[in-house]
Amino acid sequence: MKRHIPILALIAACIALALIVLAYSNFFHNSFHFDDDHVIVENASIKSLSHWTRFFTDAHTFSSQPSNATYRPIVTLSFALDYAVHGALDPVPFHVTQLLLLVIVGVLLSIVFKSLFGPEQEMLAVIAAGIFCLHTANTETMNFISSRSELLSAIGLLAALIVFIRWPKLRRRGLYLIPLAIGALAKAPVVIFAGIVVAWVWLIERRRPTDALKAAAPSFIAGIALLIGLNAMNAKEWIAGGGSRIGYLITQPYAWLHYARLAILPVGLSADTDLEPMAHWYDTNAIAGYAFVALLCLAIARFARTREEAPIAFGLAWFGITLLPTSSIFPLAEVVNEHRLFFPLMGAVAAFVWTAELIVQRWPQAQRLAYSILVIAALALAYGTHVRNEAWRTEETLWRDVTQKSPRNGRGWMNYGLTQMEVGRYISAKEAFDRAAQFTPSFWTLEINRGIVAAALGDDVSAEQHFRRALELHPDRNAHFYYARWLLRRGRGTEAEPHLAEAARMAPTWVPPRRLALQVAVGRGQDQKARALAAGILQIDPTDAEALAVQRDGADLRGGTYRACFDQAWASLRDEQHAQAASGFRAAIRFEPKATAYNNLGWSLASLGFRDDAAAAYRAAIAADPQFERAKNNLRDLDASATR
């Protein structure tokens, strides 16, 4: 392209911004998905900013699930700020932040591209950054809120690269490492920056490889130090996931080919692919992956020969370098994740756009065609993004899409089954879970969900078998909690309590097992235990109303009157939520010790399996009203059942 005055670049930027907003105009109300459940929805730590400094000292604040509690304090802080906007789990502010961060990434990327393409290429840099922001493959990073770490770490890395490029005299002072370190607080793999520095100094500044390595040495050392320090901050229970190291490694070249295909033609996107680690190095897809990596290296070497073509080489090198952290002998939970394309896509877009520019420079007659291709690509990507956002509308639409795109994905079928279970379609849920079991027969989370749906269908024998198998496969917090909840609903409270305690111990920032234990303790009149449980909940979530009420008075006084507490408890009793009902009736008794409340308390406690406590409640009802025949009958029935 010829030189353009800055005003044209500004106009192009405004057009690009308008297209980005239009492309994402339908994603603001999309629901939370997948890991968002334990990182946002169930994470009580983000519900208050009063203890925001804990985000930087305790990795457990990142997730309610300890095995996923990696150290990403800036991400957690950003979620807490989003939550504070409405004081509720409204997806809109979370998505607004996602879009704002994408725009910031686009602005920084346009500055990098201008340095890459040349100072006269403001317009081209803006077009390239716009294409990246509009790219349909980025919809996973944008809709999957937990992937915000990609956006935040990208801002840190791009800012560091800009400082490194534009102020070379400051390199000795290492000031460019500051934004890199800040970005690392969002995501740990920052050692790729050293590789990008090598590529820049060697390919763009046209210096010797040894000089490039020297220039990258501070970045490499800082990156390693940051990586070690950040890993040390992860929760001790954190698990990277993954299976066979060799299988994962030999699959990664094919994963690179998969990502390259999505960069060129982003169709068939799946939020959770069914690609499995390859069994042999000579598998057909593995060989195709090796060939792609070899061609990528040859292309980098070919385009590295001249400064004119060097931006293509740099873009391709960027693509490969940024994929390296997820392509090592250290396997991740999934061999392919399409949000991993976010960083590599920046390099791919640079190579594509500069190729179009070289075509124009060498064959002026192709100018209209090349520019038309760029415009059409931008518009097509914007349309594709808008359409793809619809797949992320709800959990049901997303996981139905996954089962269609990745039909051999057991986790996809399980999550689709969850969407059916949540709306009471238990038969459909069971069918989906059974389908999932064909592909993941030893998936403990699936066994938990099979237990839940079996219980909902009235098959208690199968339900307990599934819960116990989940505990055998992987006795994590979920296995203990959901089995405990089922035990309580089946009147086996004394068996449930140890599992609740274990779930709480294993998940230091997860409220559900603590709240259920709190309700049981309040219902049983165990005031000291209830206060201790309430204090533990308030350390996690200082705004928890139930815990606050218990800490103040030893009972849940949210209703403020006997009638309010009784009515709430009665509603819980009708729904067979006996722990919550017992807590509510005990709260009502704190206002007025009426016989009816004692009788219903006894019924709730008996339903939970606490016979002695239930008998005491029935006797209290009879003491309050000696003519209360229903309480007398309930006590006789309780005594009779104990002698059977």
N, C-alpha and C positions, 0 to 999 in steps of 0.2 A: 504494500500500500504506500501511497505517497504521504508526505508529511501532512498532518491534520492539525489545525489550530485547536487548543484545549477546549474551546466551547463545543466543538463537535463531539469530543470525547465525553464531555459533561452531558450532552444530549443523549448520547448512546448509553451512558450510565443510568440516566433517568428512565429510558426505555427498558433497559435490562431490569431495573428495580420494579417497574410496573409489571413486567412479565413474571418476575419472581413472585410478587404478591398475588397476581392472578392465578399462577400455577398452584399456589398453596392456599388459596382463598377457601378451599373446602376441607381443610385439615384441622381447623382450630378446635372443633368439638369431637375429634376422634378420641376414642377411649384409651386408657392405659393398657399396655400389653406386656405379656411374658414376664421378663425380669422386673418390669415396673411394679409388679405385685409386691415383691419383697423390698425393693429399693425405694418405692414411693408410697404405694397404697397402705402397706402394713408397717411402714417404717415410722414409728411414733417420734423418732428423733427430729424429723423435719417439721413437726407441728408447732415448734416454738423456737424463736431466735434467742431466748434468754440464756441458752447454754451453747451458743454457736462456737465457742472456743473448743468445745469437746470434739467438734468435727475434725480439728487439727491434731487431736491427741488420741482419739479412740476410733479405730477403723470400724468398730461395731456400729457406729452411727450411720455408716453407709448402707447397711442392709440389715433387715431383721433376721436374715438367715446367715449364721456365722460362717458357713462354708463359702459364702459369696462376699464376705466382708473384706473387700480390698480397700486400700487406703487411697481415697479420692475426695479429699475434704472440700475442694472448690466445687465439685459437682454437688455434694451434699448441701453446701451452703446455698448454691443457686436454687436447689429444690425447695429449701426452707424459705427462701425469698419468694418463690412462686406461690408456695402454700399461704404465705402471709398476706398475699394480695386479697384473697377472699376468705381466708381462715377455714378453707375446706378443700377437699380434693376435686377441685374444678379443673378439668384438663385445659381450659382456654389459656390461662396465664402461662402454663407450662409450654404450650405450643407457640404462644407469642414470643417467649424467650428463645425458643428454637429458631424461629424465623429471624429474629434480631441477630442472633449469633451467626446464622448463615450469611446474612448481609455483611456482617463484620468480616467474616472469612473471605467473602467476595471482594471487599475493598482491599484487604491486605494482599490477596492473591493478584489483584490487578496491578498493585505496586511491584510485586515480584515479577510478574509477566512483562511489565514495562522495562525493568532492568534486564530481563532475559532477551526480549525481542529488540530492544534499542530505545533510546530516549525519544525517537520520532514516532514511536508506535503506540501512542496513548490509546487510539481507537481500537487497535487490534488487541491490546491488553484488556481493555474493558469487555470486548466481545468474548475473549477467551474466558475471563472470569465469569461473565454472564452465562456462558454455556455450561461451565462447571456447576454453578448454582442451580441451573434449571435441569440438570441431568437427572433422569428418572431413577437411576441407581441410588441416588442420595435419599430417596423417599424412606428407606429403612432407617437411616440415621436420623431423619427428621421426625418420623412418626414413632419410632421406638425411643421414648424419652430417656431411657437409661443409657442410650448411646450418645448422650450429650457430651460425654467424655471426649468423643472424637472432635466435636466442634471446639470445645475449650482448649484441648491440647493443640489443635490445629492453629488456633489464634496465637498461642504461645510460640509454637515453632515458626510460623510465618513472620511474627514480629521479630524473633531472634534472627531469622535469615535476612530480613530487611535491614536491620542494624548492621549485620555482618557485611552485606553487599554495599550499602550506601555510605557507610563511614569506615572505610578500611583502615584509617589511621587509628581508630579506637580498638582495633582487634586485640592489640597487646594487653589492653586493660581488661579484656574479657567481659565488657559490659553487655555484649549480645547474649551472654549466658543467663542474664537475669530473667528476661521473658521466657526463656527456655525452661528455667527452673520453676517458674510460676505455672507454666503449662503442664509441667510434669506432675503437679498436684492434682491434675484432672485425669491423667493417664500416664502410667509408668514408662512405656517403651519409647524413650527419648533418644536412645543411642543412635537412631537412624539419622539424627541431625548431623552427626559426624560424617556419615556417608554422603549426605547431600552437600556438605561443605566440600568434600573431596571432589565430587562431580562438578561443582561450580568452579572451583579454582582451576581444575584441570581442563574442563571442557569450555567454559565461558571466559575465564580470565587467561586461558591459554598458557598456563604455567606448567612446569614439569611435574610429573606424578609425585616425585619426592617432595616438592614444595607444597603440593596439595595435601599430602599426608601430614607434613609439619603444621600446615594451617589448621588441619582438622584435629590435631592432637589434643588441644585444650577441650574441644567439644567432646571428644571420645572419652577423655578422663572424667570430665564433668558428668557425662551421660552414665558411665559405669558407676560413679559415686552416687548419683541420684538414684539409679536403679537399685543399688544395694540398700541405700537408706530407705527408699520407699517400700521395698520388699520387707524390710525389717519392721515397718509400721503396719503391715497387714495383720489382720487378726490371726491368732495362732491356729484357729480352726479353718482358715481359708484354704481352699483346694483349687488348684488350677484346672483340674479336670483332665480329660483325655484318656487314651488307652495305649495301644501299641505305639511305641516311638518309631519303629521302622515303618509300620503301616502308615502312620501319619506323615512321615517324611517323604515316602515315595509317592504319596497322593498329592503333595503340595505343588509340584510342577503342573499337574493337571488343573489344580485349583487356580494357578496363575492363568492358564489358558481360559478357564471359565470366567475369571474376572476380566480378562482382555476382551472376551466376546461380549460381556455385559457392557463394557466401556464403549464398544462400537455399536452394539445393538441391544439396548436394555429391555428385552422382552423376555417373558417367562420368569420374572423375578419371583422368588419364594422367600418368605420370612424365615423359613426353617427347612433347608434342603434335606433330601434323603441320601446324599452322597456319603458313602461309608469309606473308611480306610481301605486301601487296596491290599490284597493278600500277597501279591507277587510283584517284583520289580518289572517283570516283563508283561504285565497286563497291557492290553491295547491302549487304554486311556493313559496309563502311566507313560508309555512310550510317546504318545502324542504330546504329553506334557513336557517330556525331556526335549523333544524336537522344538517345541515352542520356546523354551528357555534358551536353547542353543541359538535359535533364530533371533531372539531378543538381543543376546550378547553380540551376535554378528552385526545386527542393525546398529547397535550403539557404537561398535568399532567403525563401521562404515561411515556413519554420519559425524563421527568425532574428527574427521580429517580436516575439515575447514571450519572457520568461525561462522561462516554463512549458514552451514547446516548444523552447527553445534547445538542450537536450541532443540532440535529433534532428538539428538543423542542425549541431551540433558533430561528431556521429558521422559524418554524411555528408561534412562538410568533411575530417575526418580520413581517411576512405576515399580521397578524391581527392588530398589533399596527399601522402599516403604512397606513392601510385602515380606521382607526378610524376618522381622520379629515374629510373625505368625507362621513361619515356614521352617522351623528348626526341629531339632530332635526333642524339643520339649512340647509335647502334644497339648493342644487346647481341647475343650470339651467337644467342639464341632470342627470337622476338617475344613468346612467352608462356612463363612458367615458373610452375607453380602454387604454388611456395613463396614467390613474390612476394606472394601474398595474405596472408601472415602478419601484417604490420603493418596493412594496410587492414582486415582482418577485425575488428580491435579496434574500429574506428569503426563498422563495420556492425553488430556485436553491440550496441554502445551504443545506436544508433538503433533497432534492433529491440526491445530490452528496454524502453526508455523509451516507445516507442509503445504497448507492451502496458500499461505503468503508466498512461499517460494515458487509455487506454480504460477502465481500472478506475476512475480518478478521475471521469471524466465520465459513465460509465454503470455505476454500481455493480452493476446486475443482470448485467453481463457479467463480473463478477469471477471467478466459477468457470471460465468459458470461457477467459479470458485466462491465468489461472494454469495451467490444464490444458494450454494450448498451450505454455507455457514448460517445464513438466515433460516433456511428450511430446517436445518438441524436444530437451531435454537427453538423454533416454533414447535417442531415435532416433540422435542424433549419436554417443553412446557406442557403440551397437551398430554403426553405420556405421564408426566408427574401428576397432573390433575386427575387423570383416570386412576392411576395407581393409588392415590390417596383414598379412593373409595373402598379399596380392599381393606384398608386399615380403619374403616369406620367404627366397627365394633369387634369384640373378640370373636363373635360368631362369623362375621364376614371374613376376618383375617384367617382364621383356622380352617374355614371351608376352602378358602383359596389355597392354603398350604396342602390340604388333602388332595386337591385337584392337581397342583403343580408338583407335589412330592408325595405320591401315593404310597410309598414304602416307608414313610416317616412315622414311626410309632408314636413319637412325642406329639407330632401334628394331630394324629387321630385322637390321642388322649386329650389334648387341649380342646379339640372340637367337641369331644364328649363332655368336657366340663361346661362348655357353653350351653349344651342341651340340658345338663343336670341342673344348672342354675335357674332355668325357667320351668323346671318340673317335667321335662321330657325324659323320664328315666329309662324307658325302653330304648329310645334313640341313643341315650348316653351309654347304656350297657353295650349296645351294638358297636358303638365307636370304640369303647374300651376293649371289647373282645377283638376288634380288628387291630388295635394297637398292640395287643398281647402277641399277635402273630409275628410282629417285627421286633418287639422289645419284651421278651418273656420274663426278664429278670429286672424290670424297671420298678424300683420300690415305690416311687411316686404314683405310678399307675396302679400298683396294688392297693395303695391307700384309697385312691378314687374308686377302684372296683369295690372296695369295702363299703364306702359311703353309699354308692348307688345300690349295692345289694341290700343294705340296711333300709334304704328308702323304698325298695321293692318288697320288704318284709322277709327277706331271706337272711335271718340272723346267723345261721350256721355258716353260710358262705362269707358273710360280712366278717365274722371273726377270723375265719381262715385267711382272708386277704390281709386283714390288719396284722395278724401274727406273721404272715410271710413278709410283709413290708419290714417289720422289726427284725426279722432274720436276715433280710437282704441288706438293710442299711438302717440301723436304729437312730435316725436323726430326729430333729425336733418335731417335724411333721408327723412322723410315724407314731411318736409317743403322744402328741397332742390329740390327733384325730382318733386314736384308739381310746384314749382317756375320755374324750367327749362321748364316744359311742358307749363306753362302759357306764358312764353316768346316766345316759338315757335308758340304759337297760337295767338300772337299779343296782349297779355294782360299784358304788361310790368308793368303798374302801380299796378296791383294786385300782380305781382310776387315779387316786391321789398320788401314788408314787410316779405314775407316768406324767402327770401334770408337773410335778416337781422336777422331773428329769428334763422335760421340754423347756421349762424355764431356765434350768441350769445351762442347757446347751445353747440357748438363744438369749443372750443377756439383754438385748434391746427389743425383744418381741413381746408384745402386751397380751395377746389372746390367752395363753395358758395362765398367766398371772391373774387376768380378769376373771376367768372361770374359777380359779382357785379362790379368788377373793369372794366371789358370790357364794361359793360353798361355805367358806369360813364364816361369812356374815350370817348365812342361813342357819348354820349350826350354832351360832352364838359364840364363836371363838374370837372374841374381840381383840385379844392381843395378837393373834395370828393375822387377823384381818388388817390391823393397823400396820403390821410389818409388811404385808403384801401391798397395801396401799402406798406405803413409803417407797417400796421398790418400783411400783408403776410410775409414781411421780418423778422419780429420778430419770425415767425414760421420757415421760410426757408430763410436764408440769401442769398441763391444762386439763388432764383427765378428770371429768366431773365426778364420776363414781368414786374414784380414789380420793379426790379432795373431800367429798362428803364423808367418806368413811374415816379419813384421818381427823376430821374436825369433831365428829360425833360418834364414831363407831358404827354408823349406819348410813345408808344411802338416803339422804334427805332432799333429793332433787325436787320431789313433788311438793314439799313444804307443808303438807297436811296428811292426816290419816287417810282420808278418802283418796287423795291423789296417789299415795303410795300403794294403797290397797287395789285401786283400779289398774295401775300399771302391773302389779303382781298378778292380778286375776287374768289380765290379757296374756301374760307370759305362761300362766298355768294352762290356759286354753290351747296355747301353741306348743304345749309340752316342753317348754323351756324351764325345767324344774329348778335348776340352780338359780336362774335369774328370779324365778317366782319366789323361792325361799328367801332370797336376799330382800326382795320387795316386801314380803309379809313381815319379816323381822323388822324392817324399817317402819312399817305401819304400826307394829306393836310398840315401837319406841314412842310413838305419839299417844296411842291409846291401847292398852292391853285387852283388846276385845276377844271374846271367845271365837268368833268367826275367823279372825286373822290367825289365831293359834291353831285352829282346826285345819285351815288351809296350809299353814306352815307345816303341820304334821304330815299332811298328804304329800306335799312337795318333797319333804325329807325322806319319807317312805319310798317315794318313787325313785329317789336317788340311791336308795339302799342303806340309809343311815337309820336303822330301826330304833336304836336307843334314843336318838335325838327326836325321832318322830313320836315315840311313845311319850317322851317328856312334854312335847308340844300338845299332844292330845290331852294329857293330864292337866296341863295348864288351862286348856279350853274348858275342861269340865270344872276346874276350880273357879274359873271366871263365871261359868253358868252351869250350875249343877243339873239343870234340866235339859242340857244340850245333848239330845239323843244321837245326833249324827256323830259327834265326837266320841261318844261311848261306843257306838257301833264300829267306828274306825279303829278304836283301840282294841276292841275284842277281835276284829278281823286281823289286826296286826299280830296280836298274841297268838291267834290260832294258826296263822301262816308260819310263825316261828317254830311251832311244835310239829309241823308236818315233816 
